Amino acid sequence: MHPRLISDLVVSPNGFGFRADTGDVYRLNPTARQILEWLQEGEDEIWIAQTLAETHQLPLPAIRRDLSAFFENLRNLHLVQPDDNL
């Protein structure tokens, strides 16, 4: 699975996301910011889940579950391309 963020989303290093087309601003925790940056770099869900599990020393199934919920939130906020099947 390879979610694609909308092109109008800008993620700042200080933890804010800004949607240029609507003016919406999102406050991001460090993990969310990192995930969005990885998505913008073209990383896929499997790579992100494995990297988070290794970095935080957490079980991969728990990371995958949380990541799936995070992607669902992105879809609900219309921050991923509508043609993606998350």
N, C-alpha and C positions, 0 to 999 in steps of 0.2 A: 504494500500500500504506500502510495506516495502523495500525501496531501500537499497542495500548493496554496500558499497564502495569496490573497488578493494583491495585486500590484500596487494598490494605493496605501498599503500599510507600511509605515516606517517604524522601526524599533530602535529606540535610542539606548546607548550604553548605560544610562542612569535609570533604566527600568520603566520607561514609558513607551506605549505604542500609540501611534497617531494615525488615524485614517484620514487621508487627505481629501477624499471625495465627500465625506460627511462631516468632518471636523471632530469626530469622536476621539476621545482620549482614553487610554486604558493604562492603569497602573499594574505593572507586572512584578511578580516576585522573581528572584534570580533564576530559578529553574524555568519558569515560563519564558522569561527573556531568552535564555539559552536555547530552549526548544524552538522558539520562533526564529532565532538567528540560524539555527541548523536547518530549519525548513527553507529559509531564504537562500541558504548555501546549496540546497538541493539534496540534503540527506533524507533518507526514507525512514519510515516508522520503525522498521526492524533495527536499523543501525542506531537510531536514537534510543530505543528501549534498551539495547545491549549496553550502550555507552552509559546511560543513566544507572543501570543495574551495577555495572562495574565501579563507576565513580562513587556511588552512594552505598555500595555494598548491601544492596537490597535484592530480594528474590525477583527474578525476571517476571514471573506471573503477576506479581503485585505491581511492578512497573508497567507492564502491558495493560493491566486493568485501569490504572490511573491515567496512563497516556491515552487510552481509548476514551475515557471520560473527558479529558482535556480537549481532544479533537472534536468530540461532540459539542463541547462549549464553543469551540471555534466556529463550528458549523452553525450553531444557534445564533452566534453574533455576526454571521455572514462574513467571516474573515478568511474563509477558504473559497477557492473557486467552486462555483455551483456544480460543475460537472464532475467533481471528485466524489468518489464513493468511500467515505470514511467509515 
